[in-house]
Amino acid sequence: MNTFFKTLFIIMVAQTVGAAQDFQGTATYMSKSTVNMNFGGRQMPETQKKMIQERMKSMLEKTFVLNFDRTSSTYQEEQKLDQPGTGGGGGMRFMGLGGGSGVYYKDIQAQTYTNETDIFGKPFLVEDTLKPLAWTMTAETKQIGQYTCYKATAVKQLDTTMRSMFGRMRPGQRGNSTAENEKGLTAEKDSTKTNKGGENSLASRIEMPSEVIVTAWYTLDIPISQGPGEYWGLPGLILEVSEGRTAILCAKITMNPKEKIAIEAPKKGKKVSQKEYQETMTKKTLEMSEQFRGRGRSGGHSIMIRN
C-alpha cells in the first residue's frame, strides 16, 4: 500500500510539473516615463533642442516583452532597428547606467531574480532575493482589453544608496563623511539658484524621496504571480503598474504560443549581489559627475531635468 501511494504521488507531481511546463505566455508592455525639461542655454538652436527631445523620448518610452510560465519569467526590452539620426545604440541612456536591453529573470518559486545589466558598457549579472511588496488589494476593478483587472497598492521603500549618491553629487558636497553626505541630502531645494560658479549639475536638480506609492492592476483570468520587471506577488498577472512618473501598460497577450519559449536565467556578466552592484554604480557615477563638473566650468549649454 505504501508503494502504491508513493507511486501515485510521483505521478501526480510529474503531471503538475508537466502542466506548469506546458502553460506559457507572452505579454507586451509599453513603458513611459515623464520628466520636466528646461534648456538652460537660451542660445541653443531649436534643431539641437528637438534632437535632444527625440533622444530623450527614445529613452523614456520603451516596449518590453514578458515571457512567463507558472513559476518563472523573463522581461526584456524589445529590440528595434536604430532610427536615422539617433547615433545607434537604441537611443540615449540616462547617465550611461543600467542598460535596458538586458534580461530580467524572476523565479517566483525560489523567490530569486537575475538581472543582466551593465555599467558604462561593463556587463554585470545581479543575483539576489526577490523582495515582496506588501500589497493592499481592493475590490476596485477596471477593464484592460478583454481582462477584468483588480486594483492593488503598495508603499515601496527606495534605495538609500542612490539617495546618498545624489546627495554627494550636489554642488558643494565634496566630503566623504556620513555627516557630510546626510547634509547633502537635506540641502535647500533651491540651492542651485544661489549656487556660485555655475555648477548646475543634473543631480543637483533631482530630489530623491524615501518611498513611493505603487499602483498595480492584475487579472485573475491569468492566475500567476507574475508581472513586468520587478513587480510580482499578486494572485494574477499584473497588466498595468504605475510608480512615480513611470507607467507600464500591457498592450498584448499571447497564451500558449505554438513555439515553446525558453525561459532561462541569463548567464553573461560578472556575478554580484544587488548591494555590490549599487556600490559599484555609485562609485562610477560619482567619478562621472566630477568629470562633467569639470567640463561645466568651461561653459556651454546646460539641460535641466526635473522629476
N, C-alpha and C positions, 0 to 999 in steps of 0.2 A: 504493500500500500504506500509506504514511504517513497519507494522508487517511482510509483505511478504519479504521485503528486509532484515529485521533483521533475519528472519528465514534462508534465503538464505546465509547470511553472516556466521551464526553459522554453517551451513552445510559445507561451503567452508573451514572454519577454522578447523572443525573436520576432513575433508578429508586431509587437509595439514598436520595436526598433525599425522594422521594415516599413511600417506606416509612416514613421517620422521621416525616413529617408525619401519616401515617395512624395510626401507633402512638400511642395516648394512653391515659391512665388517670387515675382519681381515687381517692385514699386518704384516709380519715377517721381522724384521730388524736385520742386522748384524752390530754391533758397534765395531770399532777397534781404539785404541789409541796407539801412539808410544812414547817412551822415549829413551834417550841415557843413558845406564847404564855403570858405571865404578866401578869395585870392588876395593875399596881402600886397602883391606887386601890382599897383594900379596901371602900370605901363605895359603889362603883359599883353601881347597880341591876342585878339579874340580866337584866332586859329589855334594858338597854343592852349588856351583855356579849354576849347572844345575838345582838343586831343586828349587833355588830361581827364576831362569829364568822361570821355568814351572809355578810357583805360580804367577809370575808377568803376564804371558801370560793369565792365567785364570782370572786375574783381569782386563786386558786391552782389552780382546776380549770376547764380550758377545753377546747373542742373546736376542732380545726383541720382544714382541708382542703388537701390537696396535689394540685394538678393537674400532670401531667407528660407529657412525651413522651421521646424518646430523649436529647435534649440539654439541655432546659430545664425549669423548673418554677416554679410559684408556690405559696406557702404563706401561708395567711391564716386568721385566726380566724373560725369560723363565726358568722354574725350571728344573734342571738337577740333576741326581744322582751324589753324590760325587765320584770323581775318586780316586782309591787307591793311598795312599801316600800324598793326599792333606791336610789331617788333618781335613776334614769335613768343614762345613760352606760354601761350594761352592767356595772356593778359598780365597785368601788374600785380604783384603780391604785396601785401601790407608788410612793410619793413623787411621783406625778404625772408620772412619766418613762416614755419608751418606750412609746407607745400600742400595744397589742397587736392593733388592728384593721387595721393596715396590711398591705400586700403585701410579702412577701419573695421576690424573684425570683433564681433561680440559672441561670446559663448555664455548664453543665459544659464545653462545647466551648471557650469563650473563657476559662473559669475566672474569671468575674467575678460579682458579685452587686449587686443594687439593693434597698435596704431602705427602704420607705416607713414613716416613724415620726414622732414629734413630741416636743417638749419643752415641757411646760406649754401644750399647745394649738397651738404654732407648728410647722407642717409642715416636715419635712426629708426629703431624698432622699439616702440614703447610698449612694454608688457606690464600690466598691473591688474588690480582687482576692481571690478565694477562697483561704483558707489551708487546704491539705490537712493532715489529721491522719495521723500515722504509725501506721496501723492494724497490729495484730498479729492475724492471722487464725488461728483454731484449728479443730480437727475436731469440736468440741463442737456438738451440734445440739439443737434442740427444735422442737416443732410450735406454730405460731401460726395458728389457724384451719386452713385446708387446705394451708398452706405449710410446707415444711421449711425451717427457718432455721439459719444458722451463726453462731457467736459470734465477735466481733472486739472488741478493746480498744485503747485509745489513751490516752496521757497528754496532757492539754490544758493549755497554759500560760494562766493567767488574765491579764486585762488589768491592767497595772501602774498605769494612770491611775486606775482605780476603787479600787485598794488605797490609793493615795496620797490620794484624795479622802476615803475613810473615816477614814484616819489623821488628816487635818486637821479632820474633823468631830468628833473625840473631845473631850470636855470638857477645857479647859485647853490644847488645841493651837491657838493662835491665830496662831502665827508663819507667815511666808511663806517662810522659807529652806528649802533642801533638807534641811539637818541637822535642823531642827525637824520637818519632815514625816516624816522617817525615824524620829525619836524617837516620833512619834505612832503609827507602825506597830508599834514594839517596846515600847509601854507595857504595864504589867502587865495581865493579863487581868481581874483582879478590882479594877481601879482604880475602877470605878463604885461599889463597896461602900464605899469610903472617901472618895469624892468629896464635897466640901462644897459647899453651895449648891443641892443637889438637881438638878444638871444631868445627869439620867439620860436622855440622848438615845438614839434608836433606833440611830444609827450607833455609839455607844459600846459597844453590845452585839453587834456583828457582827464576828466575826473573819474576815478575808479571807485564804484560803490562796493560795499562789502557783501551784498546779496542782491538777488534779482528774482522776480516772480516769473515762473514758467507756467504757461498755459498750454495744455495738450487736449486734442480731440482724438479719441480712439473708437474703433468699431469692434463690437462683439461678433460680427459676422466673420471676422478672421481672428479666431481666439488664440493668438500667440502673443507673448510678452515682448514684442519687438517694436522698433521704431527707428527713425533716421538718426545716424550718428550715435551720440552718447545717450540718447533718450530710450528708455525701456521701463519695464516694471509695472505695466498696466495689463488688465485681463484681455486686451485686444490690441491689434496692430494700430499704432499711432499714425494717423493720416495728416494731422496738422499740429504744429507746435510753434509757439512764439516765445522768445526770450529777449528782453530789452528791445533793441532796434532790429532784430533778426526774426524773420518769419519763414517757416518751411511748410510747403503745402504739397500734398500728394496729387499728382496730375493723372497718373495712370497705374493700373494694377493688372498684372497677368498672373493667373493662378495655374499651377501645374503645367508649365510650358512643355512642349513636346521634347525638346532637347534638355537633358539634365544639366543643372548648373553645379559647377564645382565651388562649393562654399568652404574655403580653406583660409587659415590664417596666413598673412604674408610672412616672408622669411628674409627679405633683404634689409640690411641696415645693422647698425651697432645696437645690441640689445641693452636697454636701460629701463629703469623704473620711471614712473611719472615724475617723481621728485628729482631724480638725476637729470632728466630731460629739461625740466624747468630751470634748474640751476645753470645748466649749460646755456640755455636760451637767454637767461638773464645776463650772464657774463658777456655773451656775444653781442647782445643788444646794447648794453652799456658801452661797449667798445665802439659800435657803430654810431651811437649817439655822440660820442666825443669827436669822431671823425666829421660828422655833419655839423657839429657845433663850430669846429674849426673852419669849415667851408662857409658857414653862415656869416662869419666875421668879414669875409672878403666881399660881401654884398651879394646881390642877385635877388630873384623873385622868391617869395615865400608863399606857402599854401597852408591855410588854417583848416583843420578838420575838427569839428566839434561833435561830441557824441550826444 
